């Protein structure tokens, strides 16, 4: 099979798997709904832009009052679904599932990039401190709402991206950024931010529980608004990364070889780091620190499809989406809901160990 | 094709290259030689734009390398690296395909040209049978050929190789360098750092000897590879000869304690060598490397010892083969012996024609016998010759069967030389000194 058709076939399979997992997840919960109804309810929730509409708002621009217009959406399908079920699926379960898919998609893609970039099987999306950075922002907002009167998500996203940039700046000297220095700077910054987070937790008082739940990674009370915040960053980031898969392959040979093969090494490294960090930040800011998705899923997919990023990146991202939707379903299916971060680690770690013991995973 | 001018580069505050200038013509195979730390790899890395020099320029095909993008550079120069970390499982074809990276736009699939170059490269390097295998599972030699194939697919006018044969067995070394030379014959320019001086001499049109970050010598192998140059660059003693099979310059590194003859008043010690064949040739090479003023003969002009002597610039007394020793030759030999400090008899073969030699050698100064085969195998002149040889051997100052320690032995003989030339009746005392030499050896 040629490479393009392999990529297409694998992506199709994994998209089908994701669709199956989404339907199954939406069917499960305190009210069980049969999968066919769920599928119809999901399709009913699909809207397409049909035109422009005036919003009733207007802005004055150089003396003129210009009405603000927005896209007008209309549902694509109109299956006959009981309205209670339609509400449960479309307004309660689906936002959470969509967010899980978005975050899983982004974390797995970012993890794939980081492992290739660092040529290190231990690398994960937060290796240069993105998650710790997000945690500092989030915990500050939760613990000291008076001192830091900003939204939790923008705060977490901003501190995450700033941390990544800081680590990059520290590791860069004379236009070059050795990955080993980057790794060490990331470890040091994470340790320092860990201290900051611990200190804030100690003085968080009443909000301690909320902060800890955020740190464990959770998807409860997700809204379509969260999806709208996260999805554009994740999707745009992964699409741009997709254009750089050939460079990622060549970088696996080593930076000097990559230079000899015509890759602008430092510029490409900066771009890959920036994209992976933004994608991770967009995920972590809405869902908290969810570990192991970005570590385990790329390894799993590398075993199945090989190291070629042209196929590894899309398949890892799709598998990551399925993985997080499935684990979040388990997280909320029990008698008491647990943060999804606990489930991903509790399931991911033993599976990873199994791969290690079988010697399936030993390097990239 | 390649013009490096006044290149200076320091790494971590240490000057690695200073004022290196080098120009290479199209189709030339240039070998970069020099001791570890001479700056060979650094020069190659500066050439390919990996390192930016402090001063100086690198111009390839009219373009200044350090002003170009990686993509533009990689269309001019391709590199076979010394080592590639392969902790991943790409198949061989994918690795070779990466050679086309500089030519491909971001989303387009490979063109027919790309595919043809990839297949040709696999075929020429005999890696087509490995194409579907993972790079992690092929041997070191095969991996080197895969990287060479990648270079071919990259299709650049200049090919840079960093120790291309370091990890290869002898057959693959030759195969790889033959291929490189074929490419040069097709108009590619090749610059290679090569550790093995013999291979460098055999396959390169010209050599660049680097030492301490500067170009010490540049030219055809036979002018660059001389004992004096190698001693300056490598601080090693080496005998330079022509290889009997390939005819290329051959470098034999000798034990370093064979150097350090104190040049006493009156110049270096003079040693006359009598003998023929490989043993005598080896003796001459070692003496020359140790700075001894040697002479040889009588020997037939076609003998390997005579050829070696000619390459080393050693005075040689030649005779026609199969003819009896003439008076003029004997006179010449006696003049040489009179001027010598030490005489070495290197596996001397005695025949009916040359047995008179033994008479002339009766008064030879400080005779040292090097015997790697017993005399009976070297004697074709019967019992009389044998007796004379035995008598001669009785006054030997040293007898040895080890060529490698010969220079040391000669030095000891010179150091323990009696104040006055031995008189006829001094047999006892010289014999005693022979014992002492044997005891210390």
Interface residues (C-beta under 8 A of the other chain):
Chain A: X4 X119 X243 X246 X249 X250 X252 X253 X254 X256 X257 X259 X260 X261 X262 X263 X264 X265 X306 X307 X308 X363 X364
Chain B: X45 X48 X49 X50 X69 X70 X71 X73 X74 X75 X77 X78 X79 X81 X84 X85 X87 X88 X89 X90 X94 X95 X98 X99 X101 X102 X104 X106 X107 X109 X154
